């Protein structure tokens, strides 16, 4: 158990989630929205992040109240055995995120290295960033507070410099961008990014000093950080038709500063991925320390970055949304609306009714993605999934596998 002195306060959550949001992957995703133009793009980004971060914080509140990690909290609606499946899915997506973050960062660092020192070896930088992530893990919860505050404060200053470089272009408000994306498609990307953190936010808010501390700190930190990164990516593509931030920073002669932005932002984000992958693993096999399994996950993520090419990044985001949006729609509906079972219950092994509604939600997600609605896919799918669960739970409440006494 964590003692009161080690509990996380408001500013720790602000810095933690701002640091999580500052990454090359978020900038890259913001660049996808550029065909809408700057003004419409900013509106979509802010609207999507208001919705996505609001839902994200609801998952965090459950963790604070119940003092359990995200995957354990799904026990409330789905049962013990179901959490094992969700933990495996979460581990896979977090290892995927780790590999993507390290791969994107290593590519950027390699470009900077070629420009500054004429050294070209992406593999070396993949290993280097992986090792730094492991070192970050070794500082533990106490070190996380001090390191995050220092690193994120520095990152905030550097992103202001980066923003100034991009937004000083006077044609930004009138210039168009090549490519095509619908309003609904752009909104979906803006909602999915915050929701990709839903399977792990409670891993941290369970340590919050209070419910308000965890909720407000997480919302402000992630909303500001992620919206800012998206807007930087949006502006970068409109101005230069290039979302490669390393190229933009090198063109502005930032040099070593550019290297610092890429490496620091990657570590503060990847740390959360590998730590939470470890927490999810402990939900299945609880006899290993969080730190040790986190290090193992960091190693696996680094190896994945070396072995697998980064392709179909948008498809990866949609896959996350399809699985976890309906899952948490059911949990949030159960916990905040129905309130029939607000505690983790080790006696319920599987709630088949909840599982069936979840599968329906996954199918609906892909149907709605193809429809390309103005509201995107996540919001209508979560609303419909929650509604189906609300009207069906009484009838399916007996469809449970109960632990025998």
Secondary structure, 3 states (H helix, E strand, C coil): CCCHHHCECHHHHHHHHHHHHCCHHHHHHHHCCHHHCHHHHHHHHHHHHHHHHHHHHHHHHHHHHHCCCHHHHCHHHHCHHHHHHHHHHHHHHHHHHHHHHHHHHHHHHHHHHHHHHCCCCHHHHHHHHHHHHHHHHHCHHHHHHHHHHHHHHHHHHHHHHHHHHHHCCCCCCCCCCCCCCCHHHHHHHHHHHHHCCCCCCHHHHCCECCHHHHHHHHHHHHHHHHHHHHHHHHHHHHHHCCCCHHHHHHHCCCCHHHHHHHHHHHHHHHHHHHHHHHHHHHHHCCCCCHHHHHHHHHHHHHHHHHHCCCCCHHHHHHHHHHHHHHHHHHHHHHHHHHCCCCCCCCCEEEEHHHHHHHHHHHHHHHHHHHHCCCCCCHHHHHHHHHHHHHHHHHHHCCCEEECCC
